[in-house]
Amino acid sequence: MEKIGIIVKADKNANKKADELEKWLQSKGIGVVREESAPPNKKLPSHPGSAPSDLSCIFVLGGDGTFLAAVRWVGDMDIPIVGVKFGEVGFLAETTEENLFQVAQKILKNEFTTEPRMRLLIKIIRDKKEAVSETVLNDVVINKGALARLAHIKTYVDDTFLTTYNADGLIVSTPTGSTAYSLSAGGPIVHPAVRGIIMTPICPFTLTNRPLIIPDTASIKIRLEKKSSDIMLTFDGQSGLAITEKDTIIIQKGSHPVNLITFPDQQYFDVLKAKLRWSGSHV
């Protein structure tokens, strides 16, 4: 490995550890490209530039928000990413700050595997033109403003009308994002290896509107009804924009997955149990 990226959250401890990692890598003759994670931005674009294409991998020092910012930095490139958590357990982090250099040593020796995680591609058609094209690792959310009435979200799957969600909003997530906002809204936990897209209404007016998992080959088309107002569309909680009934939102599986660095001793269910504080013992 000749060049490695580091993206770090705006935190004193995280930056101190990033300094140590940068010096350690440079002592081994490895070039370092370092970026600080930008805070979420309500406006597009919010990409912190583009990662250099010659990076061998990227270390993310921070929480899930920092990881999502790193994913946006990578864009469509196949650069593997490893998350190092600071503070609470993160679903996207592969290791902790205490094990950082042990993990870094394994990566330099190529003693790791990569796990592709699906992204969603979101396009907004406005005035018969493609106005916005974004990808997300976790979710895209249609949400009403604080003082707005219910959103009326007309939804189609593969051009077949599904329903009009009369709700505070709608979350469309990947399996990776099923443990994020969707879970808080009552959505199911879906293992990242399951090939599906999760649709979770937020506080639906009709109680029979339940979360729905559809194949990842499906295309979702969404339009707002005219009586909807003060509605936002947000991407991975990192950026967003206002939408109206004149917009058509198309959501489908993206063609460029995110490659997460993984190790045999780190199991998805161990992270899940720790994050959700599940208790109990083996039978």
N, C-alpha and C positions, 0 to 999 in steps of 0.2 A: 504494500500500500504506500503510495507516494503522497497523497493529499486526503485529508479528512476534514469534514465540516463539524462545527459545534454550534448549536443554537441554544441559547440559555435565557431563562426568564429573568425579569428585572427583580432580582432578589440577591441580597448581600451574600448569603451562604452559597447559593447556586453559582454566583459569579466567582467566589473564592475557589470553589471546586473546579470551575471551568479554567481558571488561571493555572491550577495545578495540572489539570489534564493537558492543557495546551503546552506547558513547559515539558511535560513528560513525553508527549508525542514529538516535539521538536528535538528533544535530546536523542531520539531514535532516528532522526533525519527525515521525519514526516512533516510535510507542509500542513498548515492549519488555516482554514477559513472560518472565521467566527462571526456570528450574528446575534443580536439581542432580539428576543421575541417582542414584537410590537403588540400593544393592547388591542382588543377588538375594536373595529371601526364600523360604524353604522353605514358607511358609504362604500361603494365600490369605486376603483379597485382597492384591495387592501393587501396585495401581495408584497412582501418585503423583498422586492427584486426577484432575481432568479438564482438558484444555486448553481455554481460552476458545474459543468457537465463532467468534469474529470475527477469529481470526488469519489473516493472508494466507498465511503459510508458517511453517515451523519449521526453524531451523538446529540441527544436532546436532553438537556438538564432542566427539569421543571415538571409541571403537572401535565394533565391531559390537554389543557388549553395551549400550552407551549408546543406540545406534540402536534396538535392540529395546525398551528402556525408553521411548523417545520414541514408538514405535508404540503401546505400551500407553497412554501419556498421551493420544494422539490418539483412541483408541477407534474408533468407527464414523464419525467425521467425515471429510470429504473434504479435509482440510488437507494440501497438498503438503509433503514433507519433503526436505531436502538434508543429506547426511552429509559432515562434514569430518573427515578422519582425523588422528589423532595417534599417532605411533609406527609400528607395522607396517601394511602394506597391509590394508585392510578391504574385503570384498566389497560391503558396503552403502554405503561412502563414495563420493561422486561427485567430491570434490576433496580437496586437501591444505591444510594450514594456510598454506602459502606463497601459495596462490592464493585465499585466503578472500575478500579484498576485491574482487578482480577478478570472482569469481563473484557476490558480493553485488551489485555494480554491475549485472551482467547481469540478476539477478533483479529488482532495482528497476525495470529498463527492460522487464521482461517478455520478455526474450530467452532463453526456456527452454521446454522441453516437459516433460510429465509422463508417466511410464510406470506403468501400474497393475500392481501385484504381488499375486497371489492370497494370501489368508489361509485358514487352516483354522478351522472352527468345531468346538469340542469340547464335548460335553454328557455329563455323568455322571448316570445315572439310578440313584437310590438309594431303596429302599422305594417304588418305583413313582412317584417324584416326581423332577423335575429339580433335582438338588442343586447342580450347578455348570454354568455356561456361560462358556466362555473362547474367545478367538481367538488365533491365533499366526501370525506371518509366516514363521518358519523351520520349527519342528517341535514335535511333542508326543512325549514319550518315556516308555515304560514301562520301568522299570529296577528291578532287584533290589538289595537292600541289600548291603553289603560282605560280610557273613557268611552271607547267605541262599543257599539252593540255587537251582537253575535255576527261572526263572519259566515257568509253563505258560500260554500265552496263546492262548485259543481265539478264532479270527478268522473273521469273515464279511464277504463283499463283496456288497452288495445282497441281504442275507438268504440268500445261498448260502454254505454252509460252505466255507472255503478250506483251513485247516490249523490245527493247534495248534502254535504255535512253542514248542519247548522250548529256551530260550535265556537269556542274561543279560538280555535285554530286546528291545524292538522300537521302532524309530524310524519315525514317520509324518511325512513332510516335504513341503513345497511345492518347486517347482523352485528358488525362491530359497534355500531351506534345504538343497538338495542338496549345496552346497559347505561345509556346516557339519558337524555331528556325523555325519550320514549318510555323508558322504565318508570320514570317519575309520573308519567301521565297514565300509567296502568298498562303499558304495552308488555309483550312477552320478552323473556330472555332468549335470545337465539344464538346458538354457537356460531362462531365466525366461519366455520367450514360449511354451514348450511347455505345453500344457494337460494336466497330469497330476498324480498324487499318488504319492509314492515310499514304499514300505514296505521297510525295511531291518532285518533281524534282527541283534541284537548277539551275536556268538559263539554261533551256533546249535549245539545238540548234534548235529542232523542236518545233515550238510554239504551235502545237496541243497536245503536251505532257502536260496534265493538272494534278493537284492533284486528287487523287483517294482514295475513302474510300471503304474498303473491309470488309467482316465479320470478327469478331475476332476469328472465327473457322478456318480461312484459314491459310495456311502455305506458306511463301514466300521463294523462293530460288533465290539466286543471284550469278552470276559469272561475272568476268571481261573478256572482250575480250583481245586478246593478244596485241593489239596496245595500251592498257591502261598502264600507268606507273605513279609512284609517287602518289599512292592512299592510303589514310588512312581510317580506320574504327574507329569511336569514340563512346563511350558509355556514354550517359547523359552528354557529355562535360567534363567528369571527368577523363577519361583515353582512350587509344586507341592503335592501332598498325597498321603497314603497311600491306597491303594485295596485292596479285598478282593474275594473271589469274589462278594460280594453286589452289587457295582457292575456296571453296564453302561455301557461307553464308546462313544459314537457320534461318528464323525469324518466331516466332509464339507466341501465347499468353502464358505467364508464368502461372505456377500452383499456385504461391504464391503471392497474391495481397498485396499491402501496405495498412495498416489500419490507416486512418487519423482520428484524433480526431476532432469532429465538435460540434457546439453548435447551438441551434435553431435560435438565433438572427443573425447569420452570413450566408448570402445568397451568392451563387456562382455569381449571376448576379450583386450583389452590388460590389464585387471585380472586376468583368469583366469591369463594367462601369468606376470604378475608375482608373483601370490600363490603359484602352484604352482612357480615358478622353472623354467619350461620354457625350454629353450635351443633353438638352431638358427637357421637363416637362411632367407630366402625362396629357393625353388627357381628 
